[in-house]
Amino acid sequence: MSVHISIMTGKLKDFRAVNTNTVTNEFCIKMYKSKNKKIICTKCYSHDMLTSFRKNNQGALQRNSDLLSKHYIDNQVPIINDLYFRFNAHGELINELHLQNLVSICKHNPKTNFALWSKRKNIIKKYFDNNKKPSNLILVYSNPITNKPIDIRDIPQYFDKTFNNVDYDKFTKEQNCTGQKCIDCLKCYNHNNDNTIIEAIKKKGRVIK
């Protein structure tokens, strides 16, 4: 079994990604069902897509979930020729082995710039306390709380950037992720001074504006 690489659409058009199955991830399920509606995961686009019009994608993403979280993939690392590549467009880190396998992909493809979104700062810290972070990996802390942007000075250890969701009519001057295609922006995929990313909350796949 090999790692499945997804061809993305919508805002992520022209990107490829290694994704996992959101709807079977215990962390994602807990966050999605949270009674705290300030948690962005309660509005999870991935869960809604994978249980409706993208339901057929679950099979391939579940195979990734099983492979990356249960097996070392050193002999199955995919060759990636993309300049920019996404981890976790769907899904979240499952465990430390999952992260280790993503790091292996980075190390085997040194000319590609990888960006990993995660809320699981404890997994990130535990792993990188004992392992060097690849220079071609950008870690983006996906802030779980809406309308409370995290400044780069308060970022969790080992992360390079924060990604924050706000209501469309709040922090309007600070919003710098405004619906353009990611390939036309690349703030999240390069080491630069744009380290606090703020986006309006989407509704049914579209930014409310």
C-alpha positions in Angstrom: 0.0 0.0 0.0 1.4 3.4 -1.0 0.7 6.9 0.2 -2.3 8.4 -1.7 -1.7 11.9 -3.0 -4.8 14.1 -3.5 -5.2 16.6 -6.3 -6.9 19.6 -4.6 -9.7 21.8 -5.9 -11.3 25.1 -5.0 -9.0 27.5 -3.1 -6.2 24.8 -3.2 -6.5 24.3 -6.9 -3.0 23.5 -8.4 -1.9 22.0 -5.1 -1.4 18.4 -4.3 -1.6 17.1 -0.7 -1.2 14.1 1.6 -4.5 14.0 3.5 -6.2 11.6 6.0 -9.7 10.8 7.0 -11.2 13.6 9.1 -14.3 11.6 10.1 -12.5 8.8 11.8 -9.9 10.9 13.5 -10.7 10.8 17.3 -9.3 14.3 17.9 -11.3 15.7 15.0 -14.5 14.0 16.1 -14.1 15.4 19.6 -13.5 18.9 18.3 -16.3 18.7 15.8 -18.8 17.7 18.4 -17.6 20.2 21.0 -20.3 22.2 22.7 -18.0 25.2 22.6 -19.1 26.9 19.3 -16.1 29.2 19.4 -14.1 26.2 18.3 -13.6 26.4 14.5 -13.8 22.6 14.2 -17.5 22.7 14.9 -17.8 24.3 11.5 -15.4 21.8 9.8 -15.6 22.0 6.0 -13.7 18.7 5.7 -16.1 16.7 7.9 -19.1 18.2 6.0 -17.5 17.4 2.6 -16.4 13.9 3.4 -19.9 12.9 4.8 -21.7 14.4 1.7 -20.5 15.2 -1.8 -16.9 14.0 -1.2 -17.9 10.8 0.6 -16.3 8.7 -2.1 -12.9 10.1 -1.1 -13.0 8.5 2.3 -11.6 5.2 1.2 -8.3 6.6 -0.1 -8.0 9.0 2.9 -8.7 6.1 5.4 -5.9 4.1 3.8 -3.6 7.0 4.4 -4.8 7.3 8.0 -4.0 3.6 8.6 -0.7 3.6 6.7 0.7 6.8 8.2 -0.4 6.2 11.8 0.5 2.5 12.1 3.5 1.8 9.9 6.9 3.3 9.1 6.9 4.2 5.4 10.7 4.5 4.9 10.5 2.1 2.0 7.4 3.7 0.6 8.1 7.4 0.7 6.6 9.0 -2.4 8.8 11.0 -4.8 7.4 14.6 -5.1 8.5 17.1 -7.7 6.1 19.9 -6.7 7.7 23.2 -5.5 4.9 23.6 -2.8 3.0 20.8 -1.1 0.3 20.6 1.5 -0.1 18.2 4.5 -3.5 18.0 6.2 -5.8 19.8 3.8 -8.1 17.1 5.1 -7.5 15.6 8.5 -5.2 16.2 11.5 -2.2 14.5 13.0 -3.3 11.1 14.4 -0.2 10.3 16.5 3.5 10.8 16.7 4.2 8.1 14.1 2.0 10.0 11.6 4.2 13.1 12.1 7.4 11.0 11.8 6.2 9.7 8.4 5.4 13.2 7.2 8.9 14.3 8.2 10.3 11.4 6.2 8.5 12.6 3.2 10.1 16.1 3.7 13.6 14.6 4.1 13.3 12.5 1.0 12.1 15.5 -1.1 14.4 18.3 -0.1 13.6 20.6 -3.0 9.9 20.7 -2.1 8.5 23.3 0.4 6.0 21.5 2.7 3.5 23.1 5.0 1.7 21.2 7.7 -1.4 22.6 9.5 -2.0 21.2 13.0 -3.8 22.0 16.3 -1.9 19.2 18.0 0.9 21.2 19.6 1.6 18.4 22.1 2.5 15.9 19.4 4.6 18.6 17.7 6.5 19.4 20.8 7.1 15.8 21.9 8.5 14.8 18.5 10.7 17.9 17.8 12.1 17.9 21.3 14.0 14.9 20.2 14.2 15.3 16.4 15.4 18.1 14.1 12.7 19.8 12.1 13.5 19.7 8.3 14.3 23.2 6.9 11.8 22.6 4.1 8.9 22.0 6.5 6.7 25.0 7.7 4.5 24.3 10.7 1.3 26.3 10.8 -0.5 26.3 14.1 -4.2 26.1 13.3 -5.8 28.2 16.1 -8.9 26.3 17.3 -10.6 29.4 18.8 -12.4 31.9 16.5 -12.1 35.6 16.8 -9.0 35.4 18.9 -6.0 35.7 16.6 -2.7 34.5 18.1 0.2 36.8 17.6 3.5 35.2 16.4 5.0 36.1 19.7 2.6 33.7 21.4 3.0 30.9 18.9 3.5 27.3 20.3 7.0 26.0 20.2 8.3 24.7 16.9 5.5 26.4 14.8 6.5 29.0 12.2 3.1 30.6 11.6 -0.5 30.8 13.0 -3.7 30.4 11.0 -6.7 32.1 12.6 -10.4 32.2 11.7 -12.6 35.2 12.4 -16.1 36.4 11.6 -16.2 38.2 8.3 -17.0 41.6 10.0 -14.3 41.3 12.7 -10.6 42.1 12.4 -11.4 43.3 8.9 -8.1 45.3 8.5 -6.1 42.4 9.8 -7.6 39.8 7.4 -4.9 38.8 5.0 -6.3 35.5 3.7 -9.1 36.9 1.6 -10.3 34.1 -0.7 -7.6 34.2 -3.3 -6.2 30.9 -4.5 -3.3 29.7 -2.3 -1.0 29.3 -5.2 -1.4 33.0 -5.9 -0.5 34.0 -2.3 1.9 31.4 -0.7 2.1 33.3 2.6 1.8 30.0 4.4 4.3 28.1 2.3 7.4 30.4 2.5 9.5 31.6 5.4 8.7 35.3 5.4 7.3 38.0 7.7 3.7 37.1 7.1 3.4 34.8 10.1 0.0 35.6 11.4 -2.6 34.5 8.9 -6.2 35.6 9.4 -9.1 34.4 7.3 -12.9 35.0 7.4 -14.9 32.0 8.4 -16.3 30.1 5.4 -19.9 29.0 5.0 -20.7 26.2 2.6 -17.3 26.4 1.1 -17.3 30.1 0.5 -16.1 33.1 2.4 -18.9 35.1 3.9 -18.5 38.5 2.3 
